[in-house]
Amino acid sequence: MTSDTSTESDAQPADAPGGLDIAGRIDEEILGGPRRYTLDDLVVGTGLSHEFIESYWRWMGLPVTHPTEPWFTESDMDALREVAELSEDEHLDEQALRTLIRSVGHTTDRLALWQVEAFVEHVARDHHLDDVSARLAVIDRVPELADRLARQLEHAWRRQLAALTGRLATEFGGARGENVTDEHQLPLRRAVGFADIVSFTKRTAGLGSEELSEFVQHFETRARDVVTEAGGRVVKTIGDAVLFIADDVQTGAEVALGLAAKPSAGEEIPVRVGFVWGRVLSRFGDVFGPSVNLASRLTEIAEPSSVLVDPPTAALLATSSRYALTQQPEQEVQGLGAIRPVRLQRAYTGA
């Protein structure tokens, strides 16, 4: 029986002939060519082992699940040759190579999902479509968008790489030839902090998917804007929280106070903030160390729209007349014992 609605007829299951035709066409347009090579063909064409190739795809988050079927493209062949040359030229061990490949796979997996969902939300709003219809409309548009999105990705990556290397050159350029590393210390001095939405579960209970998406997006957009404008950087967002870092303690303070400040307009989303100055380890696009753990615990005990720091960070900020610091009662914190937090506020400079 033929359906009398266009939405149902277009939304064929993946194993339907029409669905396969559509999926195959889109797949080929995005990948720039047909899937014509098997795993054995890649081995012959690249001179690499089965183990190397399978590891590469597993680290990318795209394991080889059909080793005897034509599953790979000409660009896959080129990418494998290039990564093998990179590994050989730079004498990369397996750990370094795995980290590099996983960084690409993890980041692009999230990026592709984020971008497609952005288009789905836009199409649903703009054309008043239900979620399924919006997704089908976006799927048809993706091949036309892919090249422009790829160019934007490369441009943004190069800008971010230049910014990172510039910061590192400024911070460590004067240390060339000096033995300045203490193996017992974490390598980077950073301000690190968290901003956490107050009563997130209660505030989002009963929200539909669209309302929840708007709520989270509003928080994340504002948080990223505040962090960036103050001179810090967002490390990651974790649902109802954002982790940020800054290269000096005063920038960290400005980020923290900006995040805790009540928005001047729009619906209020109160947050609490904890931040400390200390040493961190930067790996896998994240930061680790006791300072990160302490900042997280301070955030948990902070009052809404307030900032807490630890005593050593407070001592550094006390040299500036811009800040007011108020010692809080000692508290027992799980995993860290007793700590005496200090509340950070802007100093009142009344006329």
C-alpha positions in Angstrom: 0.0 0.0 0.0 1.4 3.4 -1.0 1.6 6.1 1.7 -0.2 9.3 0.9 2.2 11.5 2.9 5.5 12.8 1.5 7.2 12.6 4.9 6.5 8.8 5.2 7.5 8.0 1.6 10.8 9.9 1.9 11.8 8.5 5.3 12.5 5.0 4.0 14.4 2.5 6.2 18.1 2.1 5.4 17.6 -1.3 3.9 14.9 -0.1 1.4 16.2 0.2 -2.2 15.4 3.9 -2.3 17.0 4.4 1.0 20.2 2.7 -0.2 20.3 4.8 -3.3 19.9 8.0 -1.4 22.5 7.0 1.3 24.9 5.8 -1.4 24.7 9.0 -3.4 25.1 11.2 -0.3 28.0 9.1 1.0 29.9 9.3 -2.3 29.4 13.1 -2.6 30.7 13.7 0.9 33.6 11.3 0.6 34.6 12.6 -2.9 34.4 9.2 -4.5 33.0 5.7 -4.3 34.0 3.1 -1.7 36.0 0.8 -4.0 38.7 -0.7 -1.9 38.7 -3.6 0.6 41.1 -3.8 3.6 43.4 -6.1 1.6 43.4 -3.5 -1.2 44.6 -0.9 1.3 47.4 -3.1 2.5 48.6 -3.6 -1.1 48.1 0.0 -2.1 49.8 1.5 0.9 52.3 -1.1 1.9 51.1 -0.9 5.4 50.1 -3.9 7.6 46.6 -5.0 8.4 47.3 -4.2 12.1 48.4 -0.6 11.3 45.4 0.1 9.1 42.9 -1.4 11.6 44.5 0.5 14.5 44.2 3.8 12.5 40.5 3.3 11.9 39.8 2.2 15.5 41.7 5.2 16.8 39.6 7.4 14.5 36.5 5.9 16.1 35.5 4.2 12.8 36.5 0.5 13.2 36.9 -1.8 10.3 33.7 -3.8 10.5 33.5 -5.1 6.9 37.1 -6.2 6.1 36.1 -8.2 3.0 33.8 -5.6 1.4 34.7 -2.5 -0.6 34.5 0.1 2.2 37.3 2.5 1.5 37.9 5.4 -1.0 40.9 6.8 -2.8 41.1 9.6 -0.2 41.3 6.9 2.6 44.3 5.4 0.7 46.0 8.8 0.5 45.3 9.6 4.2 46.8 6.3 5.3 50.0 6.9 3.3 50.3 10.4 4.7 49.9 9.4 8.3 52.4 6.6 7.9 54.9 9.1 6.4 54.3 11.5 9.3 54.9 8.8 11.8 58.1 7.8 10.0 59.4 11.4 9.5 58.8 12.4 13.1 59.8 9.0 14.6 56.5 8.8 16.4 56.0 5.9 18.8 52.6 4.2 19.0 51.4 6.3 22.0 52.1 9.6 20.2 50.5 8.4 16.9 47.5 7.0 18.7 47.0 10.4 20.5 47.3 12.4 17.3 44.8 10.2 15.4 42.4 10.0 18.3 42.5 13.8 18.7 41.3 14.1 15.1 38.7 11.4 15.4 37.2 12.6 18.7 37.1 16.2 17.7 35.6 15.7 14.2 33.0 13.2 15.5 31.7 15.9 17.9 32.0 18.6 15.3 30.1 16.8 12.6 27.3 16.0 15.1 27.2 19.6 16.4 27.1 21.1 12.9 24.4 18.8 11.6 22.2 19.4 14.7 22.6 23.2 14.3 21.2 22.9 10.7 18.4 20.6 11.9 17.4 23.1 14.6 17.5 25.9 12.0 15.5 24.1 9.4 12.9 22.9 11.9 12.4 26.5 13.1 12.5 28.2 9.7 10.2 25.8 8.0 8.0 24.7 10.9 9.0 21.0 10.5 9.0 18.2 12.9 12.3 16.7 13.9 12.3 13.8 11.4 11.4 16.0 8.5 14.0 18.5 9.4 16.7 15.8 9.5 15.7 14.4 6.1 15.9 17.9 4.7 19.3 18.5 6.1 20.6 15.2 4.9 19.8 16.3 1.3 21.7 19.5 1.9 24.9 18.1 3.6 26.8 17.3 0.4 26.4 20.9 -0.8 27.6 22.2 2.5 30.5 19.9 3.1 33.2 21.7 1.1 32.4 25.1 2.8 32.3 23.5 6.2 35.7 21.8 5.5 37.3 25.1 4.5 36.0 26.8 7.6 37.4 23.9 9.7 40.8 24.2 8.2 40.8 28.0 8.6 39.7 27.8 12.3 42.2 25.1 13.0 45.1 27.1 11.6 44.1 30.2 13.5 43.8 28.2 16.7 47.2 26.5 16.1 48.8 29.9 15.5 47.3 31.3 18.7 48.5 28.3 20.7 52.0 28.2 19.4 52.2 32.0 19.9 51.2 31.7 23.5 53.7 28.9 24.1 56.5 30.8 22.3 55.9 33.8 24.6 55.7 31.7 27.7 58.6 29.4 27.1 60.7 31.1 24.4 63.2 32.5 26.9 63.9 29.0 28.4 65.6 27.6 25.4 68.7 25.6 26.4 67.9 25.8 30.1 67.1 22.9 32.2 64.0 24.3 33.9 61.8 21.2 34.2 61.1 19.7 37.6 59.9 16.2 37.0 57.9 16.4 40.2 55.9 19.4 39.1 53.1 19.6 36.6 54.4 21.7 33.6 52.0 24.6 33.2 51.0 27.5 35.5 47.4 28.3 34.8 44.3 29.8 36.4 41.7 27.0 36.2 38.1 27.2 37.1 34.6 25.9 36.7 31.2 27.7 36.3 28.2 25.5 37.2 24.5 26.2 36.7 22.7 26.4 40.0 20.0 23.8 40.4 20.3 22.6 36.9 18.1 19.5 37.4 15.3 21.5 39.0 15.4 24.2 36.4 15.3 21.8 33.4 12.7 19.4 34.8 9.8 19.1 32.5 11.4 21.0 29.6 10.9 19.5 26.1 13.8 18.9 23.7 13.6 22.3 22.1 13.4 24.2 25.4 16.2 22.1 26.9 18.4 22.7 23.8 17.7 26.5 24.0 18.5 26.6 27.7 21.8 24.7 27.4 22.8 26.6 24.3 22.0 30.0 26.0 24.3 29.1 29.0 27.1 27.8 26.8 27.0 30.7 24.4 27.1 33.3 27.2 29.8 31.4 29.1 32.0 31.1 26.0 31.5 34.8 25.2 32.4 35.9 28.7 35.5 33.6 28.9 36.8 34.8 25.5 36.2 38.5 26.1 38.0 38.4 29.4 41.0 36.7 27.8 40.5 33.1 28.9 39.8 29.9 27.1 37.1 27.3 27.4 38.6 23.8 27.8 35.3 22.0 27.6 31.6 22.1 28.6 30.2 19.4 30.7 26.4 19.6 30.4 25.6 22.1 33.1 29.2 23.3 33.7 32.1 24.9 31.8 35.8 24.4 32.5 38.0 27.4 31.7 41.7 28.3 31.9 43.7 31.6 31.8 47.4 32.3 31.5 47.6 34.6 34.5 45.8 34.9 37.8 44.1 38.3 37.2 42.7 37.1 33.9 41.3 34.1 35.7 39.7 36.5 38.2 38.1 38.5 35.5 36.7 35.4 33.8 35.3 34.1 37.1 33.7 37.4 38.1 32.2 37.8 34.6 30.7 34.3 34.7 29.2 34.8 38.1 27.8 38.3 37.3 24.0 38.4 36.7 23.2 39.0 33.0 22.0 42.5 32.3 19.2 41.3 30.1 17.3 38.1 29.3 16.4 35.1 31.4 18.7 34.7 34.4 20.7 31.5 34.6 22.6 31.9 37.9 26.0 30.2 38.2 28.5 29.6 40.9 32.2 29.7 40.2 35.4 28.3 41.7 38.9 29.0 40.4 42.5 28.6 41.6 46.0 29.4 40.4 48.2 26.4 40.1 50.0 23.9 37.9 48.2 21.6 35.5 48.9 18.9 32.9 47.5 19.5 29.5 46.6 16.3 27.6 43.9 15.1 25.1 42.5 18.7 24.8 41.8 18.7 28.6 43.6 19.7 31.8 44.4 17.6 34.8 45.9 18.0 38.3 45.1 18.9 41.9 44.2 22.5 40.9 41.4 21.2 38.6 40.1 19.1 41.4 40.2 21.9 43.9 38.5 24.3 41.6 35.7 21.8 41.1 35.2 21.4 44.8 35.1 25.1 45.4 32.5 25.5 42.7 30.3 22.9 44.5 30.3 24.8 47.8 30.0 28.3 46.3 26.8 30.3 46.7 24.8 31.3 43.6 26.3 34.2 41.6 29.5 34.0 43.7 33.2 33.1 43.2 35.3 31.1 45.6 39.1 30.8 45.5 41.7 29.1 47.7 43.9 31.0 50.1 47.1 31.0 47.9 45.1 32.4 45.0 43.5 35.0 47.2 47.0 36.0 48.4 48.0 36.7 44.8 44.9 38.7 44.1 45.2 40.7 47.3 48.0 42.7 45.7 45.4 44.4 43.4 43.0 47.1 44.5 40.5 45.8 42.0 39.3 42.9 44.2 37.7 42.4 47.6 38.5 39.1 49.3 36.5 37.7 52.3 37.5 34.6 54.1 34.8 32.1 54.5 34.2 29.5 57.3 36.4 26.3 57.0 34.6 23.4 55.3 35.3 19.8 55.0 35.5 18.8 51.3 35.3 15.2 50.1 38.7 14.0 48.9 40.6 17.1 49.9 39.9 17.5 53.6 39.4 20.8 55.3 39.7 23.9 53.2 39.1 27.6 54.0 37.6 29.2 50.9 37.8 32.9 50.2 35.1 34.8 48.4 36.2 37.0 45.5 34.3 40.1 44.6 35.0 43.4 42.8 36.2 46.1 45.2 33.7 48.9 45.8 35.1 52.2 44.6 32.1 54.4 45.3 32.3 58.1 44.6 
